[in-house]
Amino acid sequence: MSASKVFVARLAGCSVFDPAGDRVGRVRDVLVVYRRADPPRVVGLIVEVPGKRRIFLSIGRVTSIGAGQVITTGIVNMRRFEQRGGEVRVIAEMLGRKVLLTRDRIRATIEDVAIEDRGQGDWEVSQLFLRKPKTTPSPFGKGPTTFATWNEVTEDELPGEAQSAEHVIAAYSDLVPADLASTLLDLPEERRFEVAEELPDDRLADVLEEMPDQERIDILTRLEDARAADVLDQMQPDDAADVLAQFPDDRSEALLQLMEPEEAQDVRMLLEYEPDTAGGLMTTEPVIVSADATVAEGLALIRRHELAPALGASVCVTLPPYEPPTGRFLGLVHFQRMLRYPPNERLGTLIDQQTEPVRVDASAAEVTRVMATYNLVSVPVVDDAHRLVGVVTIDDVLDHVLPDDWRSQGEGEAPSRLRQRPRKTPVTTGRRTTRGPNG
């Protein structure tokens, strides 16, 4: 049964089906256009289809909305969605907006928007769910809520006042970082920054790792230095190095000084290497164990939920110390091999004798050939003294060989130039001396 009134925040994430019951995609937003005297009219839905492509589904193609699903006529235009002038996204651009209740002369925040079918497939905004200012001094309290029609409010954004992104973030909480990054890239620039500013540090770091260089630089540039440094601390060192390499030297050094010393030291080391070498591609946070560690200990280390799958595919066995640059690198132990042996087996006896590390100054092409030849998802990187300094993972290689704007390319678009990271002059601190390719 089709509902006559639907709240948009609840509609987000609902599955879209064709008449035969085959799933077309998932609703990500509702698109409306403002009218001079009447409430905004719904023109369609923004739907995410397989392949992470967002398309426009005209509201005229929707036959039913209800029970957590949307049914279409089955005719869907698969062209990538592009927002036109005058169109407004409800979740991305209306939720969190301030309005003035004309009857009470009170400013309130839009927390949800109800759309209603007026007949013949003509949907419009019927009600707003609003949150008034809180009336108690308690930091945990919230203001009272109320419903209002569109004609009972007027927009009341003050100059320079940022629109709240709390409800946008809640609506997109189910998105993985890559999908959330794609969603943010579709937003107007100012709204993108407002949402990014309210994301937690670790969530924003994950999202920035999935964005093209220019967009993540734009976001970090607008953050205060202390907040930007906190976000960089949460990013993978190689991604943080890619970003900092794009900043002027004084700005880059200021952020490095504000970062946690250990995180900053890893980034400084990566900035010493040319971007198209193993040292420029690697991450400095592999799983490192001693030869005496057991299978049980190795499995416990790769079981950590925050560990990237490519880094958890194997553990690196070295002599002490066990932090890059380590003692002499002994070899890799793949997790599948660990699964075949009892928990008390020593990892030093399970080392893969066929996988050789690459030198820190090895070219990206050589690293790619090694990974393809031996079917690896990660390859260890050593310096002149055969000390482990990091690992290159498959995603590092793909990020290098794909064009820098691959995330925003549509089907059939020609690739642009490969990403380049300018080389920085090494900056060292007194905590630990780092070495470049020549030791």
C-alpha positions in Angstrom: 0.0 0.0 0.0 1.3 3.4 -0.9 1.6 6.0 1.9 0.1 9.4 1.3 2.6 11.1 3.7 6.3 10.1 4.1 9.0 11.6 6.3 12.1 12.0 4.2 14.7 11.1 6.9 13.0 7.7 7.2 12.8 7.3 3.5 16.6 7.6 3.2 18.2 4.2 2.6 14.9 2.5 1.5 15.2 0.1 -1.3 13.8 0.9 -4.8 12.2 -1.9 -6.8 10.8 -2.3 -10.3 7.4 -3.9 -10.8 8.9 -7.3 -11.1 10.4 -7.1 -7.7 14.0 -6.6 -8.8 16.0 -4.2 -6.7 17.0 -1.1 -8.6 18.9 0.8 -5.9 18.6 2.7 -2.6 17.1 6.1 -1.9 19.7 8.7 -0.8 17.8 12.0 -1.0 14.6 13.7 -2.2 14.8 16.6 -4.6 12.4 19.5 -4.4 12.0 22.9 -6.1 10.7 26.0 -4.3 7.5 27.8 -5.5 6.5 31.4 -5.0 3.4 30.9 -2.9 2.9 27.1 -2.5 5.0 24.6 -0.6 8.1 23.1 -2.4 7.2 20.5 -5.0 8.9 17.1 -5.1 10.5 16.5 -8.5 12.2 13.2 -7.8 14.4 11.0 -5.8 18.2 10.6 -5.8 18.8 6.9 -6.0 22.1 5.0 -5.6 22.3 2.1 -8.1 24.9 -0.7 -8.3 28.3 0.7 -9.1 27.8 3.5 -6.5 26.3 5.6 -9.3 23.7 8.2 -8.2 20.8 8.7 -10.7 17.7 10.9 -10.8 14.3 9.1 -10.5 11.5 11.3 -11.5 8.6 11.3 -9.0 6.3 10.6 -11.9 8.1 7.2 -12.3 7.2 6.3 -8.7 4.0 4.2 -8.3 4.2 3.5 -4.6 6.0 4.5 -1.4 5.4 2.6 1.7 6.5 -0.2 4.1 10.2 0.9 3.8 10.3 0.5 0.0 9.7 2.4 -3.2 8.1 0.9 -6.3 8.8 2.3 -9.8 7.3 1.9 -13.2 10.5 0.1 -14.2 11.7 2.8 -16.6 14.8 4.3 -15.1 17.3 6.7 -16.7 20.8 5.5 -15.7 22.5 8.8 -16.5 24.5 10.2 -13.6 22.6 12.7 -11.5 23.6 16.3 -11.8 21.8 18.9 -9.7 20.2 21.8 -11.6 19.7 25.4 -10.5 16.7 25.9 -8.3 16.7 22.2 -7.1 17.2 21.6 -3.4 18.1 18.3 -1.7 16.0 17.8 1.4 18.4 15.8 3.5 21.6 17.5 2.4 20.4 21.1 2.3 17.1 21.5 4.2 17.7 19.4 7.4 19.4 21.5 10.0 18.2 24.8 8.4 16.8 27.5 10.7 13.3 28.8 10.2 11.1 31.3 12.0 7.8 30.2 13.3 5.6 33.1 12.4 2.9 32.3 15.0 5.4 32.3 17.9 8.2 34.4 16.5 10.6 31.6 17.6 13.5 30.3 15.6 13.5 26.5 15.2 15.6 23.9 13.4 14.2 21.6 10.7 14.8 18.0 11.9 12.6 16.3 9.3 10.4 17.0 6.3 7.1 15.3 5.4 6.2 15.0 1.8 2.6 14.2 0.8 0.9 12.9 -2.4 -1.7 15.4 -3.5 -3.0 13.1 -6.2 -2.0 12.1 -9.7 1.6 11.6 -8.5 2.0 15.3 -7.4 4.1 15.3 -4.2 4.9 18.4 -2.2 6.3 19.3 1.2 3.3 19.1 3.6 4.9 19.5 7.1 8.1 20.3 8.9 9.2 18.6 12.1 10.9 21.4 14.1 13.0 21.6 17.2 12.6 24.8 19.3 15.4 26.2 21.5 15.8 24.4 24.8 14.2 26.0 27.8 16.4 24.4 30.5 20.1 25.0 31.3 20.8 21.3 31.3 23.5 20.4 28.8 21.7 17.1 28.1 18.3 18.6 27.5 16.7 19.4 24.2 14.2 21.9 23.1 10.5 20.9 22.6 9.4 19.8 19.1 6.5 20.8 17.0 5.0 20.4 13.6 4.3 23.2 11.2 3.2 23.6 7.6 5.4 25.4 5.1 3.2 28.5 5.1 3.7 28.8 8.9 7.4 29.4 8.7 9.9 31.7 7.0 13.5 31.0 6.4 15.7 32.7 9.0 19.3 32.0 8.4 21.5 34.7 9.8 24.5 36.0 7.8 27.6 33.9 8.5 25.6 31.3 10.5 26.5 27.7 9.6 23.6 25.3 8.9 23.6 22.3 11.3 24.7 19.1 9.8 23.7 16.8 12.6 20.7 15.3 10.9 22.5 14.9 7.6 25.2 12.9 9.3 22.6 10.8 11.0 20.8 10.1 7.7 24.1 9.0 6.1 25.4 7.1 9.1 25.1 3.7 7.3 27.4 4.8 4.4 30.9 3.4 4.2 33.6 6.1 4.0 33.9 5.8 0.2 30.2 6.3 -0.3 30.0 9.1 2.2 32.9 10.8 0.4 31.0 10.5 -2.9 27.9 11.9 -1.2 29.9 14.9 0.1 31.4 15.6 -3.3 27.9 15.9 -4.7 27.0 18.7 -2.2 27.4 22.4 -2.8 30.8 23.5 -1.5 29.6 25.4 1.5 27.3 22.6 2.6 30.1 20.0 2.1 32.3 22.0 4.6 29.5 22.3 7.1 28.9 18.5 7.1 32.7 17.8 7.2 33.1 20.1 10.1 30.6 18.2 12.3 31.9 14.7 11.5 34.0 13.1 14.3 37.8 13.2 13.6 38.1 9.5 12.8 35.1 9.5 10.5 36.3 12.6 8.7 39.8 11.1 8.3 38.3 8.0 6.7 36.2 10.1 4.3 39.2 12.3 3.4 41.2 9.3 2.5 38.6 8.5 -0.2 38.5 12.0 -1.7 40.5 13.5 -4.5 43.4 15.6 -3.4 42.0 19.0 -4.2 38.7 18.5 -2.3 40.3 17.1 0.9 42.9 20.0 0.8 40.0 22.5 0.6 38.3 20.9 3.6 41.5 20.8 5.7 42.4 24.3 4.8 39.1 25.6 6.2 39.6 23.8 9.5 41.4 25.3 12.4 45.0 24.1 12.6 44.4 22.1 15.8 41.4 20.3 14.3 43.2 19.7 11.0 46.1 18.1 12.9 43.8 15.9 14.9 42.2 14.6 11.6 45.6 14.1 10.1 46.6 12.0 13.1 43.7 9.7 12.4 44.5 9.3 8.7 46.9 6.6 7.3 50.4 8.1 7.3 50.7 7.8 3.5 47.4 9.6 2.9 48.4 12.3 5.4 51.8 12.7 3.6 49.9 13.0 0.3 47.9 15.9 1.7 50.7 17.7 3.5 52.8 17.6 0.4 50.3 19.8 -1.3 50.4 22.5 1.3 53.0 25.3 1.4 56.0 24.3 3.5 55.2 26.7 6.4 51.6 25.4 6.7 52.7 21.8 6.4 55.3 22.2 9.1 52.8 24.0 11.4 50.4 21.0 11.1 53.2 18.5 11.7 54.2 20.3 14.9 50.6 20.0 16.1 50.3 16.3 15.3 51.1 13.5 17.7 54.9 13.1 17.6 54.9 9.4 16.6 52.3 10.1 13.8 54.2 13.2 12.6 57.5 11.2 12.5 56.0 8.6 10.2 54.6 11.3 7.9 58.0 13.1 7.8 59.7 9.9 6.8 57.3 9.3 4.0 57.7 12.9 2.7 61.4 12.1 2.1 60.7 9.7 -0.7 59.8 10.3 -4.3 56.1 9.7 -4.9 56.6 7.0 -7.6 58.8 4.8 -5.5 58.1 2.1 -2.9 58.9 4.6 -0.2 56.5 7.1 -1.5 53.7 4.5 -1.8 54.1 2.6 1.4 52.3 2.8 4.7 54.4 2.7 7.9 51.9 0.7 10.0 52.3 -3.0 9.1 51.7 -5.8 11.6 55.2 -6.6 13.0 56.1 -9.6 15.2 59.1 -11.4 16.4 60.1 -14.9 15.2 59.2 -16.3 18.6 55.6 -15.0 18.4 53.0 -17.7 18.1 50.2 -18.3 15.6 47.7 -17.3 18.3 49.4 -14.0 18.9 49.6 -13.3 15.1 45.9 -14.0 14.6 45.0 -11.8 17.5 46.9 -8.9 16.0 45.3 -9.2 12.6 41.8 -9.7 14.1 41.7 -6.0 15.2 38.7 -4.4 13.6 40.5 -1.1 12.8 43.1 -2.9 10.7 42.7 -2.5 7.0 42.1 -5.9 5.2 45.3 -5.6 3.1 47.4 -5.0 6.2 45.8 -7.9 7.9 46.6 -10.4 5.1 50.0 -11.1 6.5 52.4 -10.3 9.4 56.0 -9.1 9.1 58.6 -11.0 11.1 61.7 -9.0 12.1 64.5 -8.8 14.6 64.1 -6.1 17.3 63.2 -3.2 17.4 59.7 -3.8 16.2 58.8 -0.3 15.0 59.9 0.9 11.5 62.7 1.1 10.8 62.9 -2.3 12.5 65.7 -4.7 13.0 66.6 -7.0 10.1 63.6 -8.1 8.1 63.1 -11.9 8.2 60.0 -12.5 6.1 56.3 -12.6 5.8 53.7 -15.0 7.2 50.4 -15.0 5.4 47.3 -15.4 7.5 46.0 -18.4 5.6 49.2 -20.2 6.5 48.7 -19.3 10.1 45.2 -20.9 10.0 46.7 -24.3 9.0 48.9 -24.6 12.1 48.2 -25.0 15.8 48.0 -21.9 18.0 51.4 -22.5 19.7 53.4 -22.8 16.5 56.2 -20.2 16.2 55.8 -17.8 13.3 59.5 -17.9 12.6 59.0 -21.4 11.2 56.2 -20.3 8.9 57.9 -17.6 6.9 57.2 -17.5 3.2 60.5 -18.1 1.6 59.4 -17.1 -1.9 58.2 -13.5 -1.2 61.1 -11.1 -1.4 60.8 -7.5 -0.1 61.4 -4.5 -2.4 63.9 -1.8 -1.8 62.6 1.6 -0.6 63.8 3.2 -3.8 62.2 0.6 -6.1 60.0 2.1 -8.8 56.2 1.9 -8.6 56.3 -0.2 -11.8 58.6 -2.7 -10.1 56.4 -2.9 -7.0 53.3 -3.5 -9.3 55.1 -6.3 -11.1 56.1 -8.0 -7.9 52.6 -7.9 -6.5 51.1 -9.2 -9.8 53.7 -12.0 -10.2 53.3 -13.4 -6.7 49.5 -12.6 -6.3 50.2 -10.4 -3.3 47.9 -7.8 -1.6 50.9 -6.3 0.2 54.7 -6.3 -0.3 57.3 -5.4 2.4 59.7 -2.5 1.9 63.2 -2.5 3.2 66.1 0.0 3.3 69.8 -0.5 2.5 70.4 -2.3 5.8 67.5 -4.7 5.1 65.4 -3.1 7.8 61.6 -3.1 7.4 60.4 0.5 6.9 56.8 -0.2 5.7 54.6 -2.1 3.3 52.9 -1.2 0.0 49.4 -2.5 -0.2 47.2 -3.1 -3.2 45.1 0.0 -2.6 48.4 2.1 -2.5 49.2 0.8 -6.0 45.8 1.3 -7.4 45.7 4.9 -6.0 48.9 5.5 -7.9 48.1 3.9 -11.2 44.5 5.3 -11.5 44.0 8.9 -12.6 43.8 11.4 -9.7 40.1 12.1 -10.5 39.0 8.5 -10.9 36.5 8.8 -8.1 34.5 11.4 -10.0 34.8 9.8 -13.5 31.7 8.6 -15.3 31.6 5.7 -17.7 33.4 6.4 -21.0 35.4 9.4 -19.6 39.0 9.6 -20.6 41.5 9.3 -17.8 43.5 12.4 -16.8 47.1 12.6 -15.7 48.3 10.4 -12.9 48.5 11.8 -9.4 51.8 13.3 -8.5 53.1 14.3 -5.1 55.9 16.9 -5.0 59.0 16.0 -3.0 59.4 17.8 0.3 62.7 18.7 1.9 63.2 16.3 4.9 62.5 17.8 8.3 63.8 15.9 11.3 63.2 16.1 15.0 65.2 15.1 18.0 63.0 12.1 18.7 64.3 9.8 16.0 66.4 10.3 12.9 64.9 9.1 9.7 66.8 8.0 6.6 66.1 8.5 3.0 66.7 6.0 0.1 70.5 6.3 0.5 70.5 5.4 4.1 
